[in-house]
Amino acid sequence: MMVRPLPAVNADNRAFWTGGGDGALMINRCQDCRSYVHPPGPFCPHCESRDVAPEAVSGQGRVATYTINRRQWHPDMTVPYVLALVELDEDPAIRLPTNIVDVDPERVTIGMRVEVTFEQAEDLFIPLFRPLDCGKQ
Ligand code: ZN
């Protein structure tokens, strides 16, 4: 069980960090030009609209890049673990820094299909990703 440093939650990113309680990965989306906006902010960097609201996405994507951390930087985090950037299917320009879990770190590959899973930490739900075919092997 990992004990990770928790993110600072604010009005802009609350849905992202709590949506997992309803099983949903919530990404802010511009209600004018429909662009996804991440990291969450109060306005759209594409059209400068301030009409931005969280919407549920599929939670599926692919590993854009990753590294395996083998060093015990934090006393409570079990090594090795995979640090990755995951591109979302809805918009590959959205890349979430995350961990890949439920898989041997040595089996993670660039391009691997993954789906979101959530790790509850206090009242937050941290979005992590696991192989999409997890459990079918
Ligand atoms: Zn926009």
Backbone and ligand atoms as CSV (ligand in chain L), in Angstrom:
chain,resi,resn,atom,element,x,y,z
A,1,MET,N,N,0.858,-1.194,0.000
A,1,MET,CA,C,0.000,0.000,0.000
A,1,MET,C,C,0.887,1.235,0.000
A,2,MET,N,N,0.704,2.049,-0.991
A,2,MET,CA,C,1.494,3.270,-1.071
A,2,MET,C,C,0.848,4.376,-0.252
A,3,VAL,N,N,1.658,5.162,0.389
A,3,VAL,CA,C,1.179,6.386,1.020
A,3,VAL,C,C,1.856,7.517,0.265
A,4,ARG,N,N,1.069,8.206,-0.518
A,4,ARG,CA,C,1.662,9.208,-1.397
A,4,ARG,C,C,1.339,10.612,-0.910
A,5,PRO,N,N,2.220,11.548,-1.260
A,5,PRO,CA,C,1.892,12.954,-0.960
A,5,PRO,C,C,0.623,13.330,-1.706
A,6,LEU,N,N,-0.303,14.006,-1.066
A,6,LEU,CA,C,-1.584,14.324,-1.691
A,6,LEU,C,C,-1.535,15.677,-2.386
A,7,PRO,N,N,-2.324,15.795,-3.475
A,7,PRO,CA,C,-2.347,17.052,-4.217
A,7,PRO,C,C,-3.076,18.151,-3.450
A,8,ALA,N,N,-2.786,19.388,-3.815
A,8,ALA,CA,C,-3.525,20.532,-3.277
A,8,ALA,C,C,-4.801,20.678,-4.103
A,9,VAL,N,N,-5.947,20.584,-3.432
A,9,VAL,CA,C,-7.223,20.621,-4.141
A,9,VAL,C,C,-7.779,22.036,-4.113
A,10,ASN,N,N,-8.267,22.496,-5.274
A,10,ASN,CA,C,-8.905,23.808,-5.347
A,10,ASN,C,C,-10.177,23.695,-6.198
A,11,ALA,N,N,-10.847,24.812,-6.390
A,11,ALA,CA,C,-12.130,24.778,-7.102
A,11,ALA,C,C,-11.963,24.273,-8.528
A,12,ASP,N,N,-10.807,24.543,-9.143
A,12,ASP,CA,C,-10.605,24.153,-10.538
A,12,ASP,C,C,-10.345,22.656,-10.690
A,13,ASN,N,N,-9.643,22.065,-9.736
A,13,ASN,CA,C,-9.240,20.664,-9.922
A,13,ASN,C,C,-9.994,19.680,-9.022
A,14,ARG,N,N,-10.972,20.174,-8.262
A,14,ARG,CA,C,-11.664,19.292,-7.318
A,14,ARG,C,C,-12.302,18.093,-8.021
A,15,ALA,N,N,-12.941,18.319,-9.159
A,15,ALA,CA,C,-13.617,17.216,-9.860
A,15,ALA,C,C,-12.616,16.160,-10.309
A,16,PHE,N,N,-11.433,16.615,-10.721
A,16,PHE,CA,C,-10.409,15.670,-11.171
A,16,PHE,C,C,-9.992,14.741,-10.037
A,17,TRP,N,N,-9.835,15.297,-8.846
A,17,TRP,CA,C,-9.340,14.505,-7.716
A,17,TRP,C,C,-10.424,13.775,-6.941
A,18,THR,N,N,-11.694,14.091,-7.197
A,18,THR,CA,C,-12.772,13.432,-6.450
A,18,THR,C,C,-13.713,12.618,-7.336
A,19,GLY,N,N,-13.652,12.780,-8.661
A,19,GLY,CA,C,-14.581,12.090,-9.573
A,19,GLY,C,C,-14.519,10.580,-9.438
A,20,GLY,N,N,-13.348,10.074,-9.023
A,20,GLY,CA,C,-13.207,8.627,-8.861
A,20,GLY,C,C,-14.169,8.048,-7.848
A,21,GLY,N,N,-14.686,8.884,-6.952
A,21,GLY,CA,C,-15.678,8.409,-5.990
A,21,GLY,C,C,-16.936,7.930,-6.691
A,22,ASP,N,N,-17.178,8.473,-7.885
A,22,ASP,CA,C,-18.299,8.035,-8.719
A,22,ASP,C,C,-17.799,7.179,-9.883
A,23,GLY,N,N,-16.533,6.786,-9.833
A,23,GLY,CA,C,-15.967,5.948,-10.888
A,23,GLY,C,C,-15.669,6.682,-12.173
A,24,ALA,N,N,-15.598,8.012,-12.122
A,24,ALA,CA,C,-15.439,8.782,-13.356
A,24,ALA,C,C,-14.144,9.598,-13.338
A,25,LEU,N,N,-13.431,9.547,-14.447
A,25,LEU,CA,C,-12.294,10.433,-14.639
A,25,LEU,C,C,-12.838,11.730,-15.222
A,26,MET,N,N,-12.691,12.817,-14.469
A,26,MET,CA,C,-13.280,14.093,-14.862
A,26,MET,C,C,-12.182,15.024,-15.378
A,27,ILE,N,N,-12.358,15.487,-16.614
A,27,ILE,CA,C,-11.402,16.402,-17.229
A,27,ILE,C,C,-12.155,17.686,-17.598
A,28,ASN,N,N,-11.575,18.819,-17.262
A,28,ASN,CA,C,-12.241,20.071,-17.587
A,28,ASN,C,C,-12.339,20.244,-19.108
A,29,ARG,N,N,-13.486,20.770,-19.540
A,29,ARG,CA,C,-13.708,20.955,-20.967
A,29,ARG,C,C,-14.330,22.325,-21.213
A,30,CYS,N,N,-13.824,22.983,-22.244
A,30,CYS,CA,C,-14.358,24.285,-22.619
A,30,CYS,C,C,-15.747,24.095,-23.206
A,31,GLN,N,N,-16.713,24.834,-22.680
A,31,GLN,CA,C,-18.086,24.691,-23.146
A,31,GLN,C,C,-18.335,25.504,-24.415
A,32,ASP,N,N,-17.371,26.315,-24.829
A,32,ASP,CA,C,-17.502,27.085,-26.071
A,32,ASP,C,C,-16.848,26.364,-27.242
A,33,CYS,N,N,-15.514,26.078,-27.140
A,33,CYS,CA,C,-14.835,25.442,-28.284
A,33,CYS,C,C,-14.686,23.938,-28.106
A,34,ARG,N,N,-15.112,23.390,-26.954
A,34,ARG,CA,C,-15.136,21.953,-26.670
A,34,ARG,C,C,-13.743,21.349,-26.488
A,35,SER,N,N,-12.715,22.165,-26.349
A,35,SER,CA,C,-11.378,21.633,-26.083
A,35,SER,C,C,-11.309,21.128,-24.652
A,36,TYR,N,N,-10.516,20.071,-24.448
A,36,TYR,CA,C,-10.232,19.644,-23.077
A,36,TYR,C,C,-9.142,20.537,-22.509
A,37,VAL,N,N,-9.223,20.815,-21.226
A,37,VAL,CA,C,-8.305,21.737,-20.559
A,37,VAL,C,C,-7.684,21.019,-19.372
A,38,HIS,N,N,-6.401,20.708,-19.502
A,38,HIS,CA,C,-5.706,20.044,-18.407
A,38,HIS,C,C,-4.237,20.440,-18.450
A,39,PRO,N,N,-3.588,20.765,-17.330
A,39,PRO,CA,C,-4.126,20.740,-15.970
A,39,PRO,C,C,-5.332,21.672,-15.816
A,40,PRO,N,N,-6.212,21.348,-14.863
A,40,PRO,CA,C,-7.441,22.128,-14.707
A,40,PRO,C,C,-7.146,23.593,-14.394
A,41,GLY,N,N,-7.829,24.473,-15.091
A,41,GLY,CA,C,-7.671,25.902,-14.845
A,41,GLY,C,C,-8.996,26.584,-15.052
A,42,PRO,N,N,-9.069,27.868,-14.735
A,42,PRO,CA,C,-10.351,28.593,-14.790
A,42,PRO,C,C,-10.744,29.070,-16.180
A,43,PHE,N,N,-9.821,28.948,-17.159
A,43,PHE,CA,C,-10.193,29.394,-18.501
A,43,PHE,C,C,-9.564,28.485,-19.546
A,44,CYS,N,N,-10.078,28.597,-20.781
A,44,CYS,CA,C,-9.618,27.755,-21.883
A,44,CYS,C,C,-8.416,28.413,-22.569
A,45,PRO,N,N,-7.268,27.722,-22.648
A,45,PRO,CA,C,-6.101,28.317,-23.299
A,45,PRO,C,C,-6.250,28.406,-24.812
A,46,HIS,N,N,-7.262,27.721,-25.369
A,46,HIS,CA,C,-7.447,27.730,-26.825
A,46,HIS,C,C,-8.257,28.940,-27.275
A,47,CYS,N,N,-9.327,29.258,-26.542
A,47,CYS,CA,C,-10.193,30.363,-26.978
A,47,CYS,C,C,-10.414,31.404,-25.885
A,48,GLU,N,N,-9.784,31.197,-24.725
A,48,GLU,CA,C,-9.849,32.139,-23.602
A,48,GLU,C,C,-11.224,32.247,-22.966
A,49,SER,N,N,-12.120,31.338,-23.317
A,49,SER,CA,C,-13.425,31.311,-22.651
A,49,SER,C,C,-13.252,30.974,-21.173
A,50,ARG,N,N,-14.112,31.523,-20.334
A,50,ARG,CA,C,-14.098,31.154,-18.921
A,50,ARG,C,C,-15.187,30.145,-18.604
A,51,ASP,N,N,-15.895,29.678,-19.648
A,51,ASP,CA,C,-16.951,28.693,-19.459
A,51,ASP,C,C,-16.346,27.290,-19.576
A,52,VAL,N,N,-15.660,26.877,-18.499
A,52,VAL,CA,C,-14.975,25.591,-18.461
A,52,VAL,C,C,-15.605,24.752,-17.360
A,53,ALA,N,N,-15.932,23.508,-17.672
A,53,ALA,CA,C,-16.587,22.647,-16.692
A,53,ALA,C,C,-16.078,21.218,-16.825
A,54,PRO,N,N,-16.012,20.485,-15.705
A,54,PRO,CA,C,-15.541,19.102,-15.784
A,54,PRO,C,C,-16.558,18.191,-16.461
A,55,GLU,N,N,-16.040,17.288,-17.311
A,55,GLU,CA,C,-16.876,16.270,-17.948
A,55,GLU,C,C,-16.184,14.924,-17.796
A,56,ALA,N,N,-16.969,13.864,-17.685
A,56,ALA,CA,C,-16.412,12.519,-17.586
A,56,ALA,C,C,-15.859,12.090,-18.941
A,57,VAL,N,N,-14.675,11.506,-18.924
A,57,VAL,CA,C,-14.098,10.915,-20.135
A,57,VAL,C,C,-14.090,9.396,-19.952
A,58,SER,N,N,-13.681,8.692,-21.003
A,58,SER,CA,C,-13.751,7.218,-20.975
A,58,SER,C,C,-12.804,6.615,-19.950
A,59,GLY,N,N,-11.734,7.325,-19.643
A,59,GLY,CA,C,-10.728,6.765,-18.738
A,59,GLY,C,C,-9.762,5.827,-19.444
A,60,GLN,N,N,-9.863,5.772,-20.775
A,60,GLN,CA,C,-8.950,4.911,-21.531
A,60,GLN,C,C,-7.957,5.754,-22.315
A,61,GLY,N,N,-6.771,5.164,-22.499
A,61,GLY,CA,C,-5.735,5.869,-23.238
A,61,GLY,C,C,-4.560,4.951,-23.475
A,62,ARG,N,N,-3.396,5.561,-23.706
A,62,ARG,CA,C,-2.199,4.766,-23.954
A,62,ARG,C,C,-1.001,5.397,-23.250
A,63,VAL,N,N,-0.022,4.565,-22.974
A,63,VAL,CA,C,1.198,5.049,-22.340
A,63,VAL,C,C,2.008,5.815,-23.387
A,64,ALA,N,N,2.204,7.111,-23.158
A,64,ALA,CA,C,2.998,7.919,-24.086
A,64,ALA,C,C,4.480,7.737,-23.803
A,65,THR,N,N,4.829,7.722,-22.540
A,65,THR,CA,C,6.200,7.452,-22.140
A,65,THR,C,C,6.173,7.067,-20.668
A,66,TYR,N,N,7.255,6.463,-20.212
A,66,TYR,CA,C,7.278,6.009,-18.820
A,66,TYR,C,C,8.715,5.795,-18.369
A,67,THR,N,N,8.864,5.662,-17.072
A,67,THR,CA,C,10.136,5.259,-16.506
A,67,THR,C,C,9.834,4.408,-15.278
A,68,ILE,N,N,10.750,3.544,-14.954
A,68,ILE,CA,C,10.585,2.713,-13.761
A,68,ILE,C,C,11.445,3.305,-12.654
A,69,ASN,N,N,10.791,3.697,-11.582
A,69,ASN,CA,C,11.543,4.213,-10.443
A,69,ASN,C,C,11.926,3.061,-9.513
A,70,ARG,N,N,13.206,2.936,-9.273
A,70,ARG,CA,C,13.694,1.859,-8.402
A,70,ARG,C,C,14.289,2.405,-7.113
A,71,ARG,N,N,14.253,3.718,-6.985
A,71,ARG,CA,C,14.916,4.334,-5.852
A,71,ARG,C,C,13.893,4.745,-4.796
A,72,GLN,N,N,14.222,4.531,-3.569
A,72,GLN,CA,C,13.314,4.811,-2.458
A,72,GLN,C,C,13.378,6.299,-2.102
A,73,TRP,N,N,12.717,7.136,-2.939
A,73,TRP,CA,C,12.729,8.581,-2.676
A,73,TRP,C,C,11.862,8.920,-1.483
A,74,HIS,N,N,10.760,8.187,-1.344
A,74,HIS,CA,C,9.794,8.469,-0.283
A,74,HIS,C,C,9.695,7.208,0.571
A,75,PRO,N,N,9.809,7.330,1.887
A,75,PRO,CA,C,9.908,6.141,2.732
A,75,PRO,C,C,8.706,5.206,2.651
A,76,ASP,N,N,7.520,5.748,2.276
A,76,ASP,CA,C,6.329,4.911,2.276
A,76,ASP,C,C,5.950,4.377,0.895
A,77,MET,N,N,6.689,4.761,-0.142
A,77,MET,CA,C,6.326,4.293,-1.481
A,77,MET,C,C,7.194,3.092,-1.856
A,78,THR,N,N,6.523,1.989,-2.132
A,78,THR,CA,C,7.204,0.729,-2.417
A,78,THR,C,C,7.807,0.759,-3.816
A,79,VAL,N,N,9.083,0.455,-3.936
A,79,VAL,CA,C,9.727,0.390,-5.248
A,79,VAL,C,C,9.839,-1.072,-5.683
A,80,PRO,N,N,9.974,-1.354,-6.993
A,80,PRO,CA,C,9.904,-0.356,-8.066
A,80,PRO,C,C,8.452,-0.008,-8.403
A,81,TYR,N,N,8.271,1.164,-8.993
A,81,TYR,CA,C,6.949,1.533,-9.527
A,81,TYR,C,C,7.141,2.317,-10.814
A,82,VAL,N,N,6.059,2.365,-11.602
A,82,VAL,CA,C,6.123,2.970,-12.925
A,82,VAL,C,C,5.547,4.378,-12.887
A,83,LEU,N,N,6.363,5.343,-13.293
A,83,LEU,CA,C,5.904,6.713,-13.513
A,83,LEU,C,C,5.653,6.842,-15.012
A,84,ALA,N,N,4.473,7.341,-15.381
A,84,ALA,CA,C,4.142,7.401,-16.803
A,84,ALA,C,C,3.388,8.675,-17.140
A,85,LEU,N,N,3.430,9.004,-18.422
A,85,LEU,CA,C,2.514,9.989,-18.981
A,85,LEU,C,C,1.521,9.202,-19.823
A,86,VAL,N,N,0.236,9.345,-19.504
A,86,VAL,CA,C,-0.821,8.647,-20.240
A,86,VAL,C,C,-1.585,9.649,-21.090
A,87,GLU,N,N,-1.663,9.351,-22.402
A,87,GLU,CA,C,-2.459,10.155,-23.329
A,87,GLU,C,C,-3.889,9.656,-23.306
A,88,LEU,N,N,-4.830,10.565,-23.169
A,88,LEU,CA,C,-6.239,10.161,-23.152
A,88,LEU,C,C,-6.764,9.964,-24.568
A,89,ASP,N,N,-7.653,8.976,-24.735
A,89,ASP,CA,C,-8.253,8.725,-26.049
A,89,ASP,C,C,-8.977,9.961,-26.587
A,90,GLU,N,N,-9.624,10.712,-25.690
A,90,GLU,CA,C,-10.417,11.858,-26.137
A,90,GLU,C,C,-9.546,12.955,-26.746
A,91,ASP,N,N,-8.303,13.059,-26.270
A,91,ASP,CA,C,-7.402,14.095,-26.773
A,91,ASP,C,C,-5.974,13.719,-26.383
A,92,PRO,N,N,-5.201,13.172,-27.334
A,92,PRO,CA,C,-3.845,12.733,-27.008
A,92,PRO,C,C,-2.934,13.868,-26.538
A,93,ALA,N,N,-3.375,15.112,-26.726
A,93,ALA,CA,C,-2.577,16.236,-26.218
A,93,ALA,C,C,-2.679,16.324,-24.696
A,94,ILE,N,N,-3.703,15.704,-24.132
A,94,ILE,CA,C,-3.837,15.654,-22.673
A,94,ILE,C,C,-2.998,14.488,-22.178
A,95,ARG,N,N,-1.967,14.801,-21.429
A,95,ARG,CA,C,-1.068,13.770,-20.908
A,95,ARG,C,C,-1.064,13.850,-19.394
A,96,LEU,N,N,-1.527,12.785,-18.761
A,96,LEU,CA,C,-1.623,12.776,-17.302
A,96,LEU,C,C,-0.390,12.110,-16.700
A,97,PRO,N,N,0.321,12.796,-15.810
A,97,PRO,CA,C,1.377,12.144,-15.035
A,97,PRO,C,C,0.721,11.207,-14.026
A,98,THR,N,N,1.141,9.944,-14.018
A,98,THR,CA,C,0.449,8.962,-13.202
A,98,THR,C,C,1.350,7.763,-12.952
A,99,ASN,N,N,0.804,6.771,-12.292
A,99,ASN,CA,C,1.494,5.493,-12.109
A,99,ASN,C,C,0.733,4.429,-12.892
A,100,ILE,N,N,1.485,3.454,-13.424
A,100,ILE,CA,C,0.865,2.276,-14.033
A,100,ILE,C,C,0.921,1.172,-12.987
A,101,VAL,N,N,-0.249,0.619,-12.667
A,101,VAL,CA,C,-0.349,-0.355,-11.576
A,101,VAL,C,C,-0.946,-1.672,-12.084
A,102,ASP,N,N,-0.966,-2.653,-11.210
A,102,ASP,CA,C,-1.543,-3.973,-11.513
A,102,ASP,C,C,-0.807,-4.671,-12.651
A,103,VAL,N,N,0.479,-4.383,-12.811
A,103,VAL,CA,C,1.276,-5.035,-13.852
A,103,VAL,C,C,2.734,-5.033,-13.395
A,104,ASP,N,N,3.471,-6.064,-13.793
A,104,ASP,CA,C,4.913,-6.093,-13.566
A,104,ASP,C,C,5.527,-4.891,-14.292
A,105,PRO,N,N,6.253,-4.025,-13.587
A,105,PRO,CA,C,6.822,-2.841,-14.246
A,105,PRO,C,C,7.610,-3.182,-15.510
A,106,GLU,N,N,8.225,-4.353,-15.537
A,106,GLU,CA,C,9.027,-4.732,-16.704
A,106,GLU,C,C,8.163,-5.016,-17.933
A,107,ARG,N,N,6.859,-5.153,-17.753
A,107,ARG,CA,C,5.982,-5.478,-18.887
A,107,ARG,C,C,5.310,-4.240,-19.472
A,108,VAL,N,N,5.525,-3.085,-18.857
A,108,VAL,CA,C,4.941,-1.852,-19.394
A,108,VAL,C,C,5.685,-1.465,-20.671
A,109,THR,N,N,4.942,-1.033,-21.688
A,109,THR,CA,C,5.553,-0.602,-22.948
A,109,THR,C,C,4.926,0.715,-23.390
A,110,ILE,N,N,5.691,1.461,-24.187
A,110,ILE,CA,C,5.136,2.666,-24.801
A,110,ILE,C,C,4.053,2.234,-25.782
A,111,GLY,N,N,2.915,2.902,-25.710
A,111,GLY,CA,C,1.789,2.547,-26.567
A,111,GLY,C,C,0.818,1.573,-25.929
A,112,MET,N,N,1.178,1.027,-24.766
A,112,MET,CA,C,0.294,0.077,-24.072
A,112,MET,C,C,-1.059,0.728,-23.788
A,113,ARG,N,N,-2.141,-0.012,-24.089
A,113,ARG,CA,C,-3.495,0.478,-23.798
A,113,ARG,C,C,-3.764,0.348,-22.308
A,114,VAL,N,N,-4.279,1.415,-21.736
A,114,VAL,CA,C,-4.521,1.428,-20.295
A,114,VAL,C,C,-5.890,2.036,-19.996
A,115,GLU,N,N,-6.363,1.738,-18.796
A,115,GLU,CA,C,-7.627,2.322,-18.332
A,115,GLU,C,C,-7.428,2.822,-16.910
A,116,VAL,N,N,-8.244,3.799,-16.559
A,116,VAL,CA,C,-8.100,4.422,-15.246
A,116,VAL,C,C,-8.589,3.481,-14.142
A,117,THR,N,N,-7.953,3.594,-13.009
A,117,THR,CA,C,-8.410,2.961,-11.780
A,117,THR,C,C,-8.113,3.993,-10.698
A,118,PHE,N,N,-8.796,3.903,-9.579
A,118,PHE,CA,C,-8.626,4.960,-8.586
A,118,PHE,C,C,-8.114,4.415,-7.274
A,119,GLU,N,N,-7.212,5.159,-6.667
A,119,GLU,CA,C,-6.709,4.816,-5.342
A,119,GLU,C,C,-7.217,5.881,-4.382
A,120,GLN,N,N,-8.051,5.451,-3.433
A,120,GLN,CA,C,-8.596,6.420,-2.484
A,120,GLN,C,C,-7.540,6.808,-1.461
A,121,ALA,N,N,-7.456,8.108,-1.232
A,121,ALA,CA,C,-6.546,8.638,-0.225
A,121,ALA,C,C,-7.296,9.745,0.504
A,122,GLU,N,N,-7.678,9.462,1.743
A,122,GLU,CA,C,-8.550,10.366,2.488
A,122,GLU,C,C,-9.820,10.591,1.657
A,123,ASP,N,N,-10.173,11.842,1.335
A,123,ASP,CA,C,-11.407,12.048,0.562
A,123,ASP,C,C,-11.127,12.245,-0.924
A,124,LEU,N,N,-9.921,11.899,-1.339
A,124,LEU,CA,C,-9.566,12.042,-2.750
A,124,LEU,C,C,-9.466,10.669,-3.411
A,125,PHE,N,N,-9.566,10.680,-4.750
A,125,PHE,CA,C,-9.438,9.450,-5.534
A,125,PHE,C,C,-8.386,9.712,-6.603
A,126,ILE,N,N,-7.200,9.157,-6.384
A,126,ILE,CA,C,-6.071,9.442,-7.258
A,126,ILE,C,C,-6.198,8.600,-8.528
A,127,PRO,N,N,-6.239,9.246,-9.715
A,127,PRO,CA,C,-6.348,8.469,-10.950
A,127,PRO,C,C,-5.012,7.783,-11.274
A,128,LEU,N,N,-5.040,6.457,-11.288
A,128,LEU,CA,C,-3.903,5.644,-11.724
A,128,LEU,C,C,-4.380,4.855,-12.940
A,129,PHE,N,N,-3.458,4.202,-13.622
A,129,PHE,CA,C,-3.853,3.447,-14.812
A,129,PHE,C,C,-3.310,2.034,-14.748
A,130,ARG,N,N,-4.054,1.110,-15.363
A,130,ARG,CA,C,-3.645,-0.296,-15.430
A,130,ARG,C,C,-3.868,-0.779,-16.856
A,131,PRO,N,N,-3.205,-1.873,-17.229
A,131,PRO,CA,C,-3.400,-2.381,-18.593
A,131,PRO,C,C,-4.882,-2.628,-18.867
A,132,LEU,N,N,-5.317,-2.288,-20.075
A,132,LEU,CA,C,-6.735,-2.393,-20.430
A,132,LEU,C,C,-7.204,-3.839,-20.405
A,133,ASP,N,N,-6.292,-4.766,-20.706
A,133,ASP,CA,C,-6.691,-6.176,-20.729
A,133,ASP,C,C,-6.409,-6.851,-19.382
A,134,CYS,N,N,-6.229,-6.041,-18.345
A,134,CYS,CA,C,-5.902,-6.558,-17.020
A,134,CYS,C,C,-6.948,-7.585,-16.580
A,135,GLY,N,N,-6.483,-8.735,-16.150
A,135,GLY,CA,C,-7.395,-9.744,-15.648
A,135,GLY,C,C,-7.880,-10.709,-16.711
A,136,LYS,N,N,-7.593,-10.428,-17.978
A,136,LYS,CA,C,-8.053,-11.306,-19.053
A,136,LYS,C,C,-6.942,-12.234,-19.527
A,137,GLN,N,N,-5.759,-12.128,-18.897
A,137,GLN,CA,C,-4.624,-12.924,-19.363
A,137,GLN,C,C,-4.544,-14.252,-18.614
L,1,ZN,ZN,ZN,-12.262,27.074,-25.607
